[in-house]
Amino acid sequence: MTDSAQPTDDPGASALPKSWDPGEVESALYQGWVDAGYFTADPSSPKPPYSIVLPPPNVTGSLHMGHALDHTVMDVLTRRKRMQGYEVLWLPGMDHAGIATQSVVEKQLAAEGKSKEEFGRELFVDKVWDWKRESGGTIGAQMRRIGDGVDWSRDRFTMDEGLSRAVRTIFKRLYDADLIYQAERLVNWSPVLETAISDLEVKYSDVEGELVSFRYGSMNDDEPHIVVATTRMETMLGDTAVAVHPDDDRYRALVGQTLVHPFLDTRIVIVADAHVDPEFGTGAVKVTPAHDPNDFEIGLRHDLPMPSILDTRGRIVDTGTRFDGMDRFEARVAVREALAEQGRIVAEKRPYLHSVGHSERSGEPIEPRLSLQWWVRVESLAKAAGDAVRNGDTVIHPKSLEPRWFAWVDDMHDWCISRQLWWGHRIPIWHGPDGQKVCVGPDETPPEGWEQDPDVLDTWFSSALWPFSTMGWPDRTPELEKFYPTSVLVTGYDILFFWVARMMMFGTFVGDDDVITSGAARGPQVPFENIFLHGLIRDEFGRKMSKSKGNGIDPLDWVETFGADALRFTLARGASPGGDLSIGEDAARASRNFATKLFNATKFALMNGAAPAPLPTSDALTDADRWILGRLEEVRAEVDSALDGYEFSRACEAMYHFAWDEFCDWYLELAKVQLSGDAGGPTNAVLAAVLDALLKLLHPVMPFVTETLWKTLTGGESLVIAEWPEPSGFATDATAVRRITDMQRLVTEVRRFRSDQGLGDRQRVPARLVGIGDADLDTQVAAVASLAWLTEPADGFAPSASVEVRLSRGTVTVELDTSGTVDVVAERRRLEKDLAAAQKELAQTTGKLGNDAFLAKAPEPVVEKIRARAQLAAEEVERISGRLAGLPAGG
């Protein structure tokens, strides 16, 4: 039995710092990668293409954990593909974020006592551009901090001239195809921002409102009247009908009649509509077509008048009543009080919890409002987007989210694309003096004296072009021909409908364009071949992160505290198709410890002379060598399989447990034994080979620590351009696996015995291994002795305790001379605990074997397995009982 090897000085180890401090190296490493051009894509390369366009974050924002997850996943994919020999384009950029950016600049002006109107449209837009140039680099700097391997030479912005040209091009094509039109429809309206906003910019929350019931019609119960209820009393000023269900006998006689409006010189008509729930409330609902989505649809079905009674700021207008000029909330109270004066309030101010949409940007309740807007006719576009997935042209990961995709695109409503803002892509429609309209393309000149439409396009319109506009469409460019369609889109499932669907609609619409198809011999014309949808990030208690809860985490805080690798590994370890992930500081700390473990393991290997060298033939290797190389090949295959299926969590778990539990905890300890013996040469080669492959596998997730270690280990230029591990040819050696597994079990049991006895980790105990040869573990004697801290027994060895361990090929008894070190009471307690467990197992298995009903139904392999368990349990009872009987008396 031999002691562990003592490390020797090695120049490789001295090239590493004393300990791993990510803050000292990350920035310099990243800048070196950029300067070397590793992330710059070459469209003329003969390599197969792989491309991703970064979902563009808002120029106003900073990276949050959702961004960090997106970016980590994309970086893992692109770094791996680059190592696999692909020509990789990961194209970055930012969104101009119309509402958010305009709001930021308006607030700055307000702080100076100014408004955008004082500057006028042109000067105000210039000011926004100034702000973008001064403040728009925040996210780019943060992306560098977390290691994003993007092609900075192709950084794009949705208001760049090239992208603006793409916007005007597709607008004209859609307009000419009668797929863009102008109409008065109901929209989400923000009275604070004074613009229509998208569904994505409306956040719903439960609000404690007041449900007030009031009476239309005669105050005489014998004359026509009807009772309705509402939480928005002010909207009754825009009521043009009351709806009841067609089958509701209570109101059948009233259908078609009209009732006088309490405040207006109009009458309210009673209509029958199947939308009404006769069981809810009175079974009658007021209908305000211009200010409620459901009422609008009822109004269309019954050809009702649709008067708008709220202006752009949410004030009552055009009713001819004393309420004109009031804010909507002020009018809500005033109308209720006026109805009460008339005696029309039936049930006043009943508390009512209901969901209310609020503007995400400005916080106020949104107002459904009838407004003249520009729309995209989506029916044919949505069908093409749905068919692309049905036909397999684009594959959604996970497949379980496909039904949600189809439910959305198969029932999509026309898309409101106009916004009443100054910052954004101006709608390329020009209006003539006599009401004429013309759409002006990017290479056309508007008619002299005509005025351009004042509205701008919804930000999602330009974002919908992102996969191809960023590569130069509508021009024929090398990037389009090489990298389009893109390989994969990475995003959260929560914007599957809003952004992904729109990109698919526009992508398939331009798919027949010869500018794109000419360079796309790889497949059908869709914007991306795969869609990977991850879940939401939650805190460690499973709650969704939000500012209101105060449980959000700034990813850059984790970079400062734990390092970028720790942030990335934590996120990737939790990322799976469609699944939410919960993270907290404990997870980030564990990831930092993992990076430190890799650092220490590599430094140990270098200190002991590990260096890349051809591996000897299998017969020249030890069982431990063959075992770890076989496990490495299994893990390599599992990582490839997992990453091919976007199962980042599975890949990370495989690498983590191999690196920590098998390589560091076992093989490095076994290597110490071998380095002190005759197997030092092969061991150094195996150490280097395993680390070389392991660092490559981990590099896409943990680029900084792996780059530092691999370059020191191999002297190579960079892992960024190193070759991804290929199949090694080392098949699993069943004999080596069996021996190492048995050795691990034997060592673990002895360690457990030592722990129970309170023996120190390095307190060596004389021991004899009985039955080691019969168990085919002769080759593992030195390893068992070293890892279990045992020494050769001297003459006159008199064991005072023993540990019996059943292995795959027999039982090994470890006899120990603990001479005063063994706690007999503790040993008896340990054995009695083991005996109770064995007796419980024996009782459970014999009980099943004695159950005729079980034996009649259970398959024979199951019964045989239980018989084997019963036999093993009986042997364990006998063995442990013998050990207890052999303990000294009085223990």
Secondary structure, 3 states (H helix, E strand, C coil): CCCCCCCCCCHHHHCCCCCCCHHHHHHHHHHHHHHCCCCCCCCCCCCCEEEEECCCCECCCCCCHHHHHHHHHHHHHHHHHHHCCCEEEEECEEECCHHHHHHHHHHHHHHCCCCHHHHHHHHHHHHHHHHHHHHCCHHHHHHHHHCCCCCHHHCEECCCHHHHHHHHHHHHHHHHCCCEEEEEEEEEEECCCCEEECHHHEEEEEEEEEEEEEEEECCCCCCCEEEEEECCHHHHHHCCEEEECCCCHHHHHHCCCEEECCCCCCEEEEEECCCCCCCCCCCEEEECCCCCHHHHHHHHHHCCCCCCCECCCCEECCCCCCCCCCEHHHHHHHHHHHHHHCCCEEEEEEEEEEEEEEECCCCCECEEEEEEEEEECCHHHHHHHHHHHHCCCCEEECHHHHHHHHHHHCCCCCEECEECCCCCCECCEEECCCCCEEECCCCCCCCCCCEECCCEECHHHHHCCHHHHCCCCCCCCHHHHHHCCEEEEEEEHHHHHHHHHHHHHHHHHHHHCHHHHCCCCCCCCCCEEEEEEECCEECCCCCECCCCCCCCCCHHHHHHHHCHHHHHHHHHHHCCCCCCEECCHHHHHHHHHHHHHHHHHHHHHHHCCCCCCCCCCHHHCCHHHHHHHHHHHHHHHHHHHHHHCCCHHHHHHHHHHHHHHHHHHHHHHHHHHHHCCCCHHHHHHHHHHHHHHHHHHHCCCCHHHHHHHHHHHHCCCCHHHCCCCCCCCCCCCHHHHHHHHHHHHHHHHHHHHHHHHCCCCCCCEEEEEECCCCCCCHHHHHHHHHHCCEECCCCCCCCCEEEEEEECCEEEEEEECCCCCCCHHHHHHHHHHHHHHHHHHHHHHHHHHCCHHHHHHCCHHHHHHHHHHHHHHHHHHHHHHHHHHCCCCCC
